[in-house]
Amino acid sequence: MIEVENLSKIYQMGGQQVAALAGVDFKIEKGEFVAIMGPSGSGKSTLMNLIGCLDLPSSGTYRLEGLDIQDLKPNQLAEVRNRRIGFVFQSFNLLPRATALENTELPLLYGRVPKSTEIALQALERVGLAHRAKHKPTELSGGERQRVAIARALVNSPAIILADEPTGNLDSATGKEIMDLFQELNEEAVTLILVTHEQEVAQQARRIMQMKDGKIIADTSNGAGSC
Amino acid sequence: MLIWDLFKMALRSLVTHKLRTFLTALGIIIGVASVISMISIGEGARRQTLSTISKFGTNIITVKPGQQKSRHVTTGKVDTLTLDDADFIEENISLITGVAAQVYRSAQLKFENKNTNTTVRGTGASYARLANFEMDRGRYFNKEEIRSAKRICVLGSTVLKNLFEGRNPLGKTIKVDGKNFLVIGTTVPKGALSWFDPDDQIFIPVTTAQKRVFGMDHVQSIDVQADQIDDLEIIKEDISRILRQKHNIAEGKEDDFYVQNSSQWLNSWGDAAKTFTYLLGGIAAISLMVGGIGIMNIMLVSVTERTREIGIRKAIGAKKKEILQQFLIESVLISFLGGGIGILLGIGISRIVSDLGDWETVVSTQSILLAFGFSVAIGVFFGFYPANKAANLNPIEALRYE
């Protein structure tokens, strides 16, 4: 499903070239639950932006469901983000003035999907928040906000869900709930890619990729998988 | 994303910041209101002037003695035109429907114990028709009465009011500079201009005026009515030519008379009023421009404030065009709203001006469409730069923005 070959990203910084990503190769199959780990500056955010089609690589290839992402135009990238990728952020990134339902519905509106309200409501139900559909983010707890964000990520039935430190802003109990939700989704065959620097969180994944200095230094399958 | 959804989003963002939206729209409100009220005042002034001037007839050519040096300055002898000249024009010029010579002077009128000072105008028989005077009571004098220099008069409505206070004056005798005149008619009021009341005068046969009242044998002007307004120039040339012959003016010498027509007057007045309207409209347009800059300013602030929102939208698949449209719709909505309120305010202002200032104002559909179209165009024009800035944000940086 995801095929990455010799992918690199080089930034110009004050006349100097900095390789945030220095040629990585890996494959991720459908239904996998992968954690990408590494200290800050290791290139995991850069990799996440590339996988999430928010950015284009300097060289190398990235194939998502057979589509060569590196050749796409900005509008095509926006379409790929809309249809095939769901984002979950550390700081939730919900629209503050829109209700939970409207936030969840937003990707469907940009994708011009009919019956968007019904589908969005189903997604909220799936994360256990159907009863809070008419509430605005400010009226929801942190855990609830992250559930809305997950519902929004799910709503377009994407190929992958990318989660960037999804528990970073939550207390440990709520964080565990969110991780349980991810486990459930993974059991329903949703492909998950998790970026984190917390060992505990990463341990919940079935596969862990360790990054350092823009390279993958370890790629191990995690037998335990679930908690 | 459908336009309707974008529209709802833009509307929500405007409603969330009600005060800001109103203050931003205020520039456009003031601009549109001033465009509409200024143009309505200017246009009202123009129409009022034109309609009063055209009451005196637009197809009239006036021949006067002397030479006209500029529009308001006349020099030369004042006694070069006579009744003979008027008859000569009537007999020798084609394409005309009437000639009326005039003499006029201010005089004292008296009836019983009432006195008034007014203009006494000695005219030919066709003057009433030429000057658009309609008869209210009685009749105007005819050619026979002019030939015999009868002491009869026709009263303007202001004079009628001053001397008779609404009583029937027909058959009564009034004194003009001490001489008895029989009243044979009154005219329908024309309405006063600010500088001149055409109803404050009486009309007597031109011959009577020359011989019995003023003691002169020249005339002060000869009015010639053209059948077609298009023929005015030809008739003017013909009059000049035959009068030069009649007055034995050698080639190369100046005319001892000059010819002008009221449509020249009308045009120059109309032009002046139009310039006035453009000037007012121009000043108002500048304020509309300032309103547009206000929109741009606030939209730029709004884009910066909502950088993160833009990042989120882009991450979940909003295309550049959709971000651009969202912000453009917002700025157009502001100017649309401002335009709408401004139109109502502008109409209100021009109503108030016409009520309080006793000044006709004309709110034309044209000026409303102009102001409204202009304000929406300003929304698009000044909204484009901020919207484009939003659309071109890098989603990664926008998401990181605090």
Boltz contact constraints between the chains, C-beta under 6 A:
constraints:
  - contact:
      token1: [A, 49]
      token2: [B, 396]
      max_distance: 6.0
  - contact:
      token1: [A, 54]
      token2: [B, 395]
      max_distance: 6.0
  - contact:
      token1: [A, 54]
      token2: [B, 396]
      max_distance: 6.0
  - contact:
      token1: [A, 55]
      token2: [B, 396]
      max_distance: 6.0
  - contact:
      token1: [A, 75]
      token2: [B, 319]
      max_distance: 6.0
  - contact:
      token1: [A, 78]
      token2: [B, 317]
      max_distance: 6.0
  - contact:
      token1: [A, 78]
      token2: [B, 319]
      max_distance: 6.0
  - contact:
      token1: [A, 81]
      token2: [B, 317]
      max_distance: 6.0
  - contact:
      token1: [A, 82]
      token2: [B, 317]
      max_distance: 6.0
  - contact:
      token1: [A, 87]
      token2: [B, 315]
      max_distance: 6.0
  - contact:
      token1: [A, 93]
      token2: [B, 312]
      max_distance: 6.0
  - contact:
      token1: [A, 95]
      token2: [B, 309]
      max_distance: 6.0
  - contact:
      token1: [A, 97]
      token2: [B, 16]
      max_distance: 6.0
  - contact:
      token1: [A, 106]
      token2: [B, 316]
      max_distance: 6.0
  - contact:
      token1: [A, 107]
      token2: [B, 316]
      max_distance: 6.0
  - contact:
      token1: [A, 107]
      token2: [B, 317]
      max_distance: 6.0
  - contact:
      token1: [A, 109]
      token2: [B, 1]
      max_distance: 6.0
  - contact:
      token1: [A, 109]
      token2: [B, 5]
      max_distance: 6.0
  - contact:
      token1: [A, 110]
      token2: [B, 1]
      max_distance: 6.0
  - contact:
      token1: [A, 110]
      token2: [B, 317]
      max_distance: 6.0
  - contact:
      token1: [A, 110]
      token2: [B, 318]
      max_distance: 6.0
